[in-house]
Amino acid sequence: MTVNKIFALSAVLATGLSYAHAQVPAAAATGGYDQHQAFNPVFYTQNGNEYRSAGGAPGPKYWQNRADYSISVTLDTAQHRVSGSVAITYTNNSPDTLSFLWLQLDQNIYREDSRSEAASPYGGGRFINRGATGGDEISAVTLVQRGKTQAADYSITDTRMKIRLPQALKTGAAVQIRINYAFNVPQYGTDRMGRLPSRNGWIYEIAQWYPRMAVYDDVLGWNTIPYLGASEFYLEYGNIDYSITAPADLVVVGSGALTNEAQVLTADQLANLERARTSDRTITVKDSMAILRHEHAGKDNLTWRFSCKNTRDVAWAASRAFIWDAARINLPGGKKALAQSVYPAEVAAAYAWGRSTEYVKGCIELYSDKWYPYTYPVATNVAGIVGGMEYPGIVFCSARSTRAGLWGVTNHEFGHNWFPMIVGSNERKYAWMDEGFNTFINDISTQSFNNGEYYRARDVGKTGPGLFAPNTDGIMNTPDVIQASQLGNMAYFKPGLALALLRDEVLGPERFDEAFQAYIHRWAFKHPTPWDFFRTMENVSGEDLSWFWRGWFLNTWKLDQSVKDVKYSDNNPAKGALVTIENLEQMVMPVTVSIKDVNGHADTVKLPVEVWQRGGTWTFHVETTAALSEVVVDPRSVLPDVNRANNTWKAK
């Protein structure tokens, strides 16, 4: 999902400098800093095992369960209602025998008696229900197990369904669950789904629209945290085949490949779509004039069929109002995919959605080249009521977005196809593992897209007071615990900034990129934990980063580096200067110091984080021939220092 602003993160270009280092005994730690906490040798409290290695990779006996779906529904535009059935084939690959199963019924968040409704602030917010529905209306639940079909023994608690199995599901066995259900589509679905009126009809964005399996993993067993709105999703992988029956004058788009194009598209649309598959320029598939005529005369409804492989979810959109355009995506190894956009005529201008497909194609090609090839056959951007929300191969972005705003939300939502669609982390608990990672890669792609057309560097040095404000929530909290005013900082900006600084200030781009790519490849279509990420980054980069994880992720420590004093050897500037710096708060980072002398000569000194291992002060020797005029810590303003007033020393 998106926030109002996708923050740009600063990158550092370090210059190599020659200086003489002399270790000077450190003074006692200042009151705000204790090196024993920052560099405590005990970080990982559990050893690696056969499921998850100490090096951060899946172990030799790593497992995860599988969920395959076959879904068939009808969209009733008169009643704004979706109804149909789902058949789930659930395979138990765990070493455990399962006597019951848990499913997620996300539509129940919209009930008046939902737990989310009771726990929502009175003042409202982005994830608040703005109109109740009946939630998931379940009319039948049956099981097919060992060739026998029978009614299921089930109970529903808020957004969760528990099914008690008549025969326990052993390792390697599968069971099929069949559910008949229906729900009314809310107009505002907590900014994740809904419907938007346009001059040519309603735009439906449909998500969390079928009962989905909860994850059973080697970390917690069943993951059954209720869906309250802010926390997103944790899902199993499998193949999903689904069909949408809708009025014949609607265009339907969805996750995966449309498998019956000839049955639902006109001859002109088919021809235009084929042109788009070989074009790097945007091709119109259905224009505004086609909206005004019924191109399937004599037919009341059409059934659109889709298939999405090795996916954790699917979503779709439908409208009579859609203009539709598309272009080819060029992927590594010569592979191709299709970028496409659907939007109402009201927002078709070149400064708005007229460039959407260009943005889709651009960001996906950049992410694929840099990190991991895009895995879905189609990438669809939908203009609608949702401000910004991501699903495999399809995203919902605000129809009101234009220019840099439309690039930003498109780039962000499609970045989620890497985190968490490819790397399947637990968003319900760790929002930063998708939002923060995604914010980080968004910045790199924005710097590259169209020669930086929309890139604006942010002065990170000015963000410290806000980022480390009193009573700030930490990154390692569930989104439902983080205060709404802090969610943008703690789920998006702070972890994204942390990764940027880890790359630019600690490891360097080469070592960071190798480790980050290894993490993505190791955990593609799997379920990593924060500790798997930490271990991978350390083992691949060859660096103990426990001090970094403590400072940025596990605590709400602040950063305050300062220049304490400047003296000269034997009081003679010609014999060199002794510069003393301080670490006044608990967070530690490497130090960059710029030095100027009275003759205008300038140098830059870079010190590793280890200078803080023996205390909060550090003195180093600089070869000089003249008195110094100025010493500045963090001269490029790339660290979120809470007090920049003490970063500079000037000669009196």
Salt bridges, closest charged atoms under 4 A:
ASP34 OD1 - HIS36 ND1 2.65
GLU50 OE1 - LYS61 NZ 3.49
ASP68 OD2 - ARG66 NE 2.87
ASP106 OD2 - ARG212 NH2 2.23
ASP113 OD1 - ARG111 NE 2.90
GLU137 OE1 - ARG81 NH2 2.64
ASP153 OD1 - ARG164 NH1 3.52
ASP191 OD2 - ARG126 NE 2.59
ASP218 OD1 - ARG52 NH2 2.84
GLU232 OE2 - ARG192 NH1 2.88
GLU236 OE1 - HIS527 NE2 3.14
ASP241 OD1 - LYS309 NZ 3.79
ASP249 OD2 - ARG320 NE 3.33
GLU261 OE2 - ARG277 NH2 2.46
GLU274 OE2 - ARG277 NH1 2.56
ASP280 OD2 - ARG328 NH2 2.89
ASP280 OD1 - LYS361 NZ 2.90
GLU295 OE2 - ARG293 NE 3.39
ASP313 OD2 - ARG212 NH1 2.69
GLU358 OE1 - ARG355 NE 2.79
GLU365 OE2 - LYS361 NZ 2.68
GLU390 OE1 - HIS416 NE2 3.65
GLU427 OE1 - ARG312 NH2 2.68
ASP434 OD2 - HIS416 ND1 3.55
GLU435 OE1 - HIS412 NE2 3.13
GLU435 OE1 - HIS416 NE2 2.96
GLU453 OE2 - ARG355 NH1 2.86
ASP459 OD2 - LYS462 NZ 3.89
ASP504 OD1 - ARG503 NH1 3.92
GLU505 OE1 - LYS606 NZ 3.98
ASP513 OD2 - LYS370 NZ 2.74
ASP513 OD1 - ARG503 NE 2.79
ASP532 OD2 - ARG52 NH1 2.57
GLU543 OE1 - ARG511 NH1 2.90
ASP565 OD2 - LYS567 NZ 3.92
ASP570 OD2 - LYS575 NZ 3.07
GLU630 OE1 - LYS596 NZ 3.90
GLU630 OE2 - LYS650 NZ 3.80
ASP634 OD2 - ARG644 NH1 2.95
